[in-house]
Amino acid sequence: MSIRSQEQVALLTDYDTNSAYSNAYYSLYATIRSHWDSEQHPQYTLLLAAPAAYPEYAAAAANIAIAAAQSGTPTILVDADVRTPGLQQRFGLTKSDGLSELLHMDVVTTRNIAASLQQTFVPGLRLLSAGQSHAGVPALLSTKLHDVVSCIREYMAQSETKPSIIIFHCAPVLSSPDASLLGAEVEQTLLTIVRERTTRTQAKQAQEQLQGTHAHLSGIVVVDV
Amino acid sequence: MELLTYWKVIWRRFWLIVLIVGVIALYVGYEYYHLYKTPGALKAYSSNVTIQVGLQPIDPQVLSSADMVTVSESLADALTTGPILSSSTFDTQVNQQIQSDMSQITQKYGSNPNLGSINAGAIGGAISAQRAHALVTITTNWSTAPGAWAISNAVGEILSTNICTYLNYDISQGNSCSAANNAGQPLVTSKLISAASDPALIPGPSSSKVTLYIIMLLVALIIAIALAFLLDYFDDRIRSKDDAAQLLQLPVYGIVPRPPAPGNAEVRRGRDSFSPSAPVKTV
């Protein structure tokens, strides 16, 4: 099966809602929701990171976002994988400004956030793509990421009355420091372990790397590919 | 529980076990096929003939009875341990005798008896002898029953009639079986004690190799299983949610199965088919 054909059926909306695959994501989101104190964190931020890349890596975050949106939670999915962005294409959206452009701005406002968000075909789910100008972005992540994440939270607080969730997808933990930087900014980080693929060494290194930056690593998602 | 874990390890490396055992099985199969196709390798037929070796009667004043017994046993020993039975002259004579006995053989084994590939060179390797005093038992092991009997019968006939051609008390020029040439010395003679026995089925010379091959297969299986466990020991990939949870000391939030393959009934026809109004699960 080619990557193209995989991408065609990689999102949760491509599967029957009663399939085991869909149920697994609904169930996963339910667990995330149970750990989320919406009174304390009305705008909840979540990072899904894997120690190393694997096929359909981006689909995991996208599917949790779809499950969240379909469950009635206003959701923003942020493609923070500026090195290999792909969520925009996966949702069939046109290329537009996104996280890269926000990081390049001197001052980020909620208006900038609103302009960068794209509505997906899933009601309640908006995408902040990786953007188009990726030059210098890895360096900007360490300095500007906090401002951008805070601004996204602020935008959600202004635009939504219900508790909402912001889900981040980023490059694998061991391939760049992006996941560690993001992990320090979000309420909850989940480490994706691919059964029969992720090694113990990779998992342990990723955990140590995330915990080294004070990321709140709260759980594991085990994935079969 | 541990047995289940062991089985999982074996099942994960099943390809390796199949590969190793398969390669050895191919080799064993090839060797066994050769043995199977080699006449007499796995099973053979054995036929015996017994003769008594001695001297013709002579005046006791020339040679006492005790001396005659001693000489007879010495001659029997020479026949048993010497190169007579494996000599080309003897083998050629046996071969010729078989041709002469053909009517007798066909009478016993039908019009077209399977004698195997009888030739002078092969006969020498097929016969062996053992002695009890002056009694010599010659055993023929051959790939076919008619062949074993024919050789055994021919050996018995030759030795009972022409033993003095091969053994004699006195060495002289010309036909040593002639009394005239022996200058008063007794001639070596022999008597057929038991004619060629009906061939009995015996294990062939290579039959023990079958056991060896079975042992090889078992050893290959043991090595393959050991190798499977060794590889698994060095493979540090995470196998299960319990593995991951134990390693990272974190709770497992969810387990996502492999997505259904395109074409599966659980896969929608296309993204366009998704309808926001379609009923969806809410958490």
Interface residues (C-beta under 8 A of the other chain):
Chain A: M1 S5 Q8 V9 A10 L11 T13 D14 Y15 D16 T17 N18 S19 A20 Y21 S22 N23 A24 Y25 Y26 S27 L28 Y29 A30 T31 I32 R33 E56 A59 A60 N63 A67 Q70 S71 G72 G92 F121 V122 P123 L190 L191 I193 V194 R195 E196 R197 T198 T199 R200 T201 A203 K204 Q207 L217 S218 G219 I220 V221 V222 V223 D224 V225
Chain B: D236 R237 I238 R239 S240 K241 D243 A244 A245 L247 L248 L250 P251 V252 Y253 G254 I255 V256 P257 R258 P259 P260 A261 P262 A265 E266 V267 R268 G270 R271 F274 P276 A278 P279 V280 K281 T282 V283
